[in-house]
Amino acid sequence: MNDIPINAETSGDAKPALSVGHFRWVICALLFFAATVNYIDRQVLGILKPTLEHEFGWSETDYGWIVFSFQTAYAIGLLIVGRSMDRFGTKKGFAYSITLWSLAAMAHAWALPIGVAVATILTVFGFVSQSTAFTSVVGFIVVRFLLGLGEAGNFPASIETVAEWFPKKERALATGIFNSGTNIGALATPLLVPLVVLYWGWYEAFIITGVIGFIWLAFWLLIYRKPEEHPKLTRGELAYIQSDPTEPTVRIPWKRLFPHRQTWAFAIGKFMTDPIWWVYLFWLPDFLNKKHGLDLKTFGLPIAIIYIIADVGSIGGGYISSRLIKQGWSINSSRKTAMLICALSVVPIVIASMTSSLWLAVILIGIAAAAHQGWSANIFTLSSDMFPKQAVGSVVGIGGMFGAIGGMVISPLVGYILQTTGSYVPIFIIAASAYLAALFIIHLLAPKLEPATINYD
């Protein structure tokens, strides 16, 4: 990225202009790789769903409840983690978070013995049996719950880091770039995990992917500091990062966030649209297996193509709104225009559930996934548009919690729909309509995206 000169005003002799460096994009790269690791660990179960269903005899509803446990923990974690990031800072908070989720990801390899231990305890009280299907479900519920608690720290920490390291006009682009790491993770998983499973086994797939998080942790601890404390940051870049109007530095209690319409605009938008991404993540391999007959050896390329398309959407969605702002559009018009484009792009996904053409389905799902990522880049940025920096982590945590609650609702619902109808058509109809409905509600609650008026007394 080219350096941008900042001219210092002078009252006498001209002073040399400060040149804006690009070290903030190194921090963005760290966030990108964190999102990549996050989604690798998250998606392994979805890739292995057909394999594990066959090995343990799971039903669609069994799998739905395993996913439900992750969403439940994710909601609880976001409720806690968002506030913790505001209070204790992103460096320590992120480190604790990735340590927990990496250990939990590795623990999936021992889900069956964990389930046996828990089921044995429950059997003593006469509650359950110890069938393999039941104990495996119990074990995966336990480890998925721990994974959800740990992974809840990723997005609140990343959004708060972006708010610390980028001025408002660059935040949507930075968010889109780091969020595109989710697509890289989702892309790499179906290409790498089948190879690991074929050569070693599904146990090793969980262990190897879990270890990657500790590699990222070493770089995070070595590189990350706050902008004003970082020795690699030039004075010009620090001035550019801090070029937005000064905001109060006092902490804001949650009780002062919930009454604001802006909080609910963000939270409801997440509640209605986050679950659609969970469906792609946890059921896409199953859709390709049941609808088009693909298996662990053959669905890697179609899934990879879907997430390559999605990656373009993540960066593109952030670019659209950032570009419109630089052209003089208001933040309100820029964000909502980008979100409307994304919402409309999801609608054709209904055709994907009906067509017998594999590649037409892949293209339509890819476009819908790209639209979600573009939407996500902009809705995340709404939090820093409408709230001061010290509240962003809490607001993202609240919104993320509602998104996870939406995932809790849709997980057993999808399992029930598939168990009773065997069709993805109703599921894709829900996906097609969710974003337009969410944008309508966001506009009603925050018609101008005006900053929330916070009482600091």
C-alpha positions in Angstrom: 0.0 0.0 0.0 1.5 3.4 -1.0 2.4 5.9 1.8 -0.1 8.7 2.2 1.5 12.1 3.1 0.1 14.1 6.0 1.0 17.7 5.7 1.7 19.4 9.1 0.3 22.9 9.3 3.0 25.5 10.0 2.9 29.1 11.0 6.4 29.8 9.7 9.0 27.7 8.1 7.6 24.6 6.3 8.0 21.4 8.1 8.5 18.1 6.4 5.3 16.1 5.9 4.8 13.0 8.0 4.5 9.9 5.9 1.9 7.2 6.8 3.5 3.8 6.9 1.7 0.5 6.6 2.5 -1.4 9.8 -1.2 -1.5 10.7 -1.7 -3.9 7.8 0.7 -6.3 9.5 -1.7 -6.3 12.5 -4.5 -6.9 10.0 -2.6 -9.9 8.7 -2.4 -11.4 12.2 -6.1 -11.0 12.5 -6.6 -12.6 9.0 -4.6 -15.7 10.1 -6.4 -15.9 13.4 -9.7 -16.0 11.5 -8.3 -18.7 9.2 -7.3 -20.9 12.2 -10.6 -20.2 13.8 -12.5 -21.6 10.8 -10.3 -24.5 10.2 -10.9 -25.7 13.7 -14.6 -24.9 13.4 -15.2 -26.6 10.1 -13.5 -29.9 10.6 -16.6 -31.5 12.1 -18.7 -30.4 9.1 -16.3 -32.0 6.7 -16.3 -35.3 8.7 -20.0 -35.4 9.2 -20.7 -38.2 6.7 -17.8 -40.2 8.1 -18.8 -39.8 11.8 -22.4 -40.4 11.0 -21.5 -43.7 9.5 -19.0 -44.7 12.2 -21.2 -43.8 15.2 -24.7 -44.1 13.8 -25.8 -40.5 14.3 -29.2 -39.2 13.1 -29.7 -35.8 11.6 -31.1 -34.6 14.9 -28.1 -36.0 16.8 -25.8 -33.9 14.6 -28.1 -30.9 15.1 -27.7 -31.1 18.8 -23.9 -31.3 18.6 -23.9 -28.1 16.6 -26.4 -26.6 19.0 -23.9 -27.2 21.9 -21.2 -25.2 20.0 -23.7 -22.3 19.4 -24.8 -22.3 23.0 -21.2 -22.0 24.3 -20.5 -19.4 21.6 -23.4 -17.3 22.8 -22.2 -17.6 26.4 -18.6 -16.9 25.5 -19.5 -13.8 23.5 -21.5 -12.5 26.4 -18.4 -12.8 28.6 -15.6 -12.3 26.2 -16.7 -9.0 24.6 -16.7 -7.3 28.0 -13.4 -9.0 29.0 -11.7 -7.6 25.8 -12.9 -4.1 26.7 -11.6 -4.5 30.3 -8.4 -6.5 30.0 -7.2 -5.7 26.4 -6.9 -7.7 23.3 -3.4 -9.1 23.7 -4.1 -11.2 26.7 -7.7 -11.9 25.9 -6.9 -13.2 22.4 -4.1 -15.4 23.8 -6.3 -17.0 26.4 -9.1 -17.5 23.8 -7.0 -19.3 21.1 -5.3 -21.4 23.8 -8.7 -22.7 24.9 -10.1 -23.3 21.5 -7.0 -25.0 20.2 -7.0 -27.5 23.2 -10.7 -28.1 22.6 -10.1 -28.7 18.9 -7.5 -31.3 19.7 -9.8 -32.9 22.3 -12.2 -33.9 19.5 -9.9 -36.9 18.9 -10.8 -38.2 22.3 -14.5 -37.3 22.2 -15.6 -40.9 22.5 -13.8 -41.7 25.7 -14.9 -38.3 27.1 -18.5 -39.3 26.2 -18.1 -42.7 27.8 -16.9 -41.0 31.1 -19.8 -38.5 31.1 -22.3 -41.2 30.1 -21.1 -43.5 32.9 -21.6 -40.8 35.5 -25.1 -40.1 34.1 -25.9 -43.8 34.1 -25.2 -44.1 37.8 -28.2 -41.8 38.3 -30.3 -43.8 35.9 -30.7 -41.2 33.3 -29.2 -42.7 30.1 -27.8 -45.8 28.4 -24.2 -46.3 27.2 -24.8 -47.0 23.5 -21.9 -46.0 21.2 -24.2 -43.5 19.4 -25.2 -41.9 22.6 -21.8 -41.7 24.2 -20.2 -40.3 21.0 -22.9 -37.6 20.8 -22.3 -36.7 24.5 -18.5 -36.6 24.0 -18.8 -34.3 20.9 -21.3 -32.1 22.7 -18.7 -31.6 25.5 -15.7 -30.8 23.2 -17.8 -28.6 20.9 -19.0 -26.7 23.9 -15.4 -26.0 24.9 -14.5 -25.1 21.4 -17.4 -22.6 21.2 -16.3 -20.9 24.5 -12.8 -20.4 23.1 -13.7 -19.3 19.6 -16.1 -16.7 21.0 -13.0 -14.5 21.6 -11.9 -14.2 18.0 -14.3 -11.6 16.5 -14.7 -9.3 19.5 -10.9 -9.2 19.8 -10.4 -8.6 16.1 -13.0 -5.9 15.8 -11.6 -4.1 18.8 -8.1 -4.4 17.4 -9.3 -2.9 14.1 -10.9 0.0 16.1 -7.6 0.6 17.8 -5.4 0.3 14.7 -7.5 1.9 11.9 -9.3 5.2 11.3 -13.0 4.9 10.6 -12.6 5.3 6.8 -10.5 2.1 6.6 -12.2 -0.1 9.2 -14.7 -1.8 6.8 -11.8 -2.7 4.4 -9.6 -3.9 7.3 -12.6 -5.9 8.6 -13.3 -7.4 5.2 -9.6 -8.4 4.8 -9.3 -10.1 8.2 -12.8 -11.6 7.8 -11.7 -13.1 4.5 -9.5 -15.4 6.6 -12.7 -17.3 7.5 -13.0 -18.2 3.8 -9.4 -19.3 3.6 -9.9 -21.5 6.6 -13.2 -22.9 5.1 -11.4 -23.4 1.8 -8.3 -25.1 3.2 -10.2 -27.5 5.4 -12.0 -29.6 2.7 -8.7 -29.8 0.8 -6.4 -30.8 3.7 -8.6 -32.7 6.1 -9.6 -35.5 3.6 -6.0 -36.1 2.9 -5.2 -36.4 6.6 -8.1 -38.7 7.1 -7.2 -40.9 4.2 -3.6 -41.3 5.3 -4.0 -41.4 9.0 -7.6 -41.1 10.3 -10.1 -38.6 11.6 -8.5 -38.6 15.1 -5.3 -37.1 13.6 -7.3 -34.6 11.6 -8.5 -33.0 14.8 -5.1 -33.1 16.5 -3.2 -31.6 13.5 -5.6 -28.7 12.9 -5.7 -28.0 16.7 -1.9 -27.5 16.8 -2.0 -24.7 14.2 -3.5 -22.3 16.8 -0.4 -22.5 19.0 1.8 -21.5 16.0 -0.3 -18.4 15.6 -0.2 -17.7 19.3 3.6 -17.4 19.2 3.5 -14.7 16.5 0.7 -12.8 18.3 2.7 -12.6 21.6 5.8 -11.6 19.7 4.3 -8.9 17.5 1.2 -7.3 19.0 1.2 -4.1 21.0 -1.2 -1.2 21.2 -0.5 1.5 18.5 0.8 4.1 21.0 3.2 1.4 22.5 4.5 -0.2 19.3 8.1 0.5 18.4 7.6 -0.4 14.8 5.0 2.4 14.3 6.0 5.7 12.8 4.8 9.0 14.1 3.0 9.6 10.8 1.1 6.3 10.9 0.2 6.8 14.6 -1.2 10.2 13.8 -3.2 8.8 10.8 -4.6 6.0 13.0 -5.6 8.5 15.6 -7.0 11.1 13.1 -10.6 10.6 14.1 -12.1 12.9 16.7 -11.0 12.1 20.3 -13.5 9.9 22.2 -13.9 9.6 26.0 -11.8 6.8 27.6 -14.1 5.8 30.4 -15.6 2.3 30.5 -19.2 2.0 29.6 -21.4 -0.4 31.6 -23.6 -2.8 29.6 -26.7 -1.3 31.2 -25.9 1.8 29.2 -25.7 -0.1 25.9 -28.9 -2.2 25.9 -31.3 0.8 25.8 -29.9 2.1 22.6 -31.6 1.4 19.3 -28.1 1.1 17.7 -27.3 -1.9 19.9 -30.5 -3.7 18.9 -30.0 -2.8 15.2 -26.6 -4.6 15.3 -27.8 -7.5 17.5 -30.9 -8.3 15.5 -29.0 -8.1 12.2 -26.6 -10.7 13.6 -29.4 -12.8 15.0 -31.1 -13.1 11.6 -28.0 -13.6 9.3 -25.3 -15.3 11.3 -27.2 -18.6 11.3 -27.1 -18.8 7.5 -23.4 -18.9 7.6 -23.5 -21.7 10.2 -25.7 -23.7 7.8 -23.1 -23.3 5.0 -20.3 -24.2 7.4 -21.8 -27.3 9.1 -24.2 -28.6 6.4 -22.6 -27.8 3.0 -20.6 -31.1 2.8 -23.8 -33.0 3.8 -25.8 -31.1 1.1 -23.3 -32.1 -1.6 -23.3 -35.6 -0.3 -27.0 -36.1 -0.2 -28.0 -34.0 -3.2 -25.1 -34.7 -5.6 -23.6 -37.9 -4.3 -20.2 -36.4 -3.4 -18.1 -37.9 -0.6 -14.9 -37.2 1.4 -12.8 -37.8 -1.7 -14.8 -35.7 -4.1 -16.4 -32.7 -2.4 -13.1 -30.9 -1.7 -13.0 -29.0 -5.1 -16.6 -27.8 -5.1 -16.4 -26.6 -1.5 -13.0 -24.9 -2.3 -14.6 -23.0 -5.2 -17.5 -21.9 -3.0 -15.1 -20.4 -0.5 -12.8 -18.8 -3.1 -15.9 -17.0 -4.4 -16.8 -16.1 -0.8 -13.3 -14.6 -0.2 -13.9 -12.2 -3.0 -17.1 -11.1 -1.4 -15.6 -10.5 2.0 -13.0 -8.0 0.7 -15.4 -6.7 -2.0 -18.1 -5.9 0.5 -15.7 -3.9 2.7 -14.2 -2.2 -0.4 -17.6 -1.0 -1.7 -18.5 0.9 1.4 -15.0 2.2 2.0 -14.8 3.4 -1.6 -18.2 5.1 -1.5 -17.1 6.9 1.7 -14.0 8.2 0.0 -16.1 9.4 -2.9 -18.1 11.6 -0.5 -21.0 9.4 0.4 -22.2 9.4 4.0 -21.3 6.4 6.2 -25.0 5.6 6.4 -25.6 5.5 2.7 -22.3 3.7 2.0 -22.8 0.9 4.5 -26.5 0.3 3.6 -25.9 0.4 -0.1 -23.2 -2.3 0.2 -25.5 -4.3 2.5 -28.4 -4.1 0.1 -26.2 -5.4 -2.8 -25.2 -8.3 -0.6 -28.8 -9.0 0.6 -30.1 -9.2 -3.0 -27.2 -11.4 -4.1 -28.3 -14.1 -1.7 -31.8 -14.5 -3.1 -30.9 -16.9 -6.0 -29.6 -19.5 -3.6 -33.1 -21.0 -3.6 -32.4 -22.3 -7.1 -29.3 -24.2 -5.8 -31.5 -26.4 -3.6 -33.6 -27.4 -6.7 -31.2 -27.8 -9.6 -29.7 -31.1 -10.5 -26.6 -29.3 -11.9 -23.7 -29.6 -9.4 -21.8 -26.6 -10.8 -24.8 -24.3 -11.0 -25.5 -25.1 -7.3 -21.8 -24.5 -6.5 -21.8 -21.1 -8.2 -25.1 -19.9 -6.6 -24.0 -21.0 -3.1 -20.6 -19.4 -3.7 -22.3 -16.1 -4.6 -24.6 -16.3 -1.5 -21.6 -17.1 0.7 -19.7 -14.1 -0.9 -22.7 -11.9 -0.2 -22.8 -13.1 3.4 -19.1 -12.2 3.9 -19.6 -8.8 2.3 -22.6 -8.3 4.6 -20.6 -9.4 7.6 -17.7 -7.0 6.9 -20.2 -4.1 6.9 -22.4 -5.1 9.8 -19.3 -5.7 12.0 -18.2 -2.2 11.1 -21.6 -0.7 12.1 -20.5 -1.3 15.8 -17.5 1.1 15.4 -19.6 3.5 13.3 -22.2 3.9 16.1 -20.2 3.4 19.3 -17.0 4.8 20.8 -13.9 2.5 20.7 -14.1 1.5 24.4 -17.6 0.1 23.8 -17.0 -1.7 20.5 -15.9 -5.0 22.1 -18.9 -5.1 24.3 -21.3 -4.3 21.4 -19.7 -6.9 19.2 -20.0 -9.4 22.0 -23.7 -8.6 22.5 -24.4 -8.8 18.8 -22.3 -12.0 18.4 -24.2 -13.5 21.3 -27.5 -12.9 19.5 -26.0 -14.3 16.3 -25.0 -17.4 18.2 -28.6 -17.6 19.7 -29.8 -17.5 16.1 -27.5 -20.4 15.4 -28.9 -22.2 18.4 -32.4 -21.8 16.9 -31.4 -22.9 13.4 -29.3 -25.9 14.3 -32.0 -28.2 15.7 -34.4 -26.7 13.1 -32.2 -27.8 10.2 -31.8 -31.2 11.8 -35.6 -31.5 12.2 -36.3 -30.3 8.6 -33.8 -32.8 7.1 -35.0 -35.6 9.4 -38.7 -35.1 8.4 -38.5 -33.9 4.8 -35.0 -34.9 3.5 -35.0 -31.6 1.5 -32.8 -28.5 1.7 -35.4 -26.3 -0.2 -37.0 -24.9 3.0 -33.6 -24.2 4.5 -32.4 -22.3 1.4 -35.7 -20.3 1.3 -34.9 -19.1 4.9 -31.4 -18.2 3.7 -32.7 -16.2 0.7 -35.0 -14.0 2.8 -33.0 -13.4 6.0 -30.7 -10.6 4.8 -33.4 -8.4 3.2 -35.6 -8.7 6.4 -32.6 -7.9 8.6 -31.6 -4.8 6.6 -35.2 -3.5 6.8 -35.1 -3.9 10.6 -31.6 -2.3 10.8 -32.9 0.7 8.8 -35.9 1.1 11.1 -33.8 1.1 14.2 -30.9 3.1 12.9 -32.1 5.1 9.9 -29.1 7.4 9.8 -26.5 5.2 11.7 -26.2 8.1 14.1 -23.7 7.6 16.9 -25.2 6.4 20.2 -25.4 9.2 22.8 -23.7 7.6 25.8 -24.0 9.2 29.3 -20.5 9.0 30.7 -21.4 10.3 34.1 
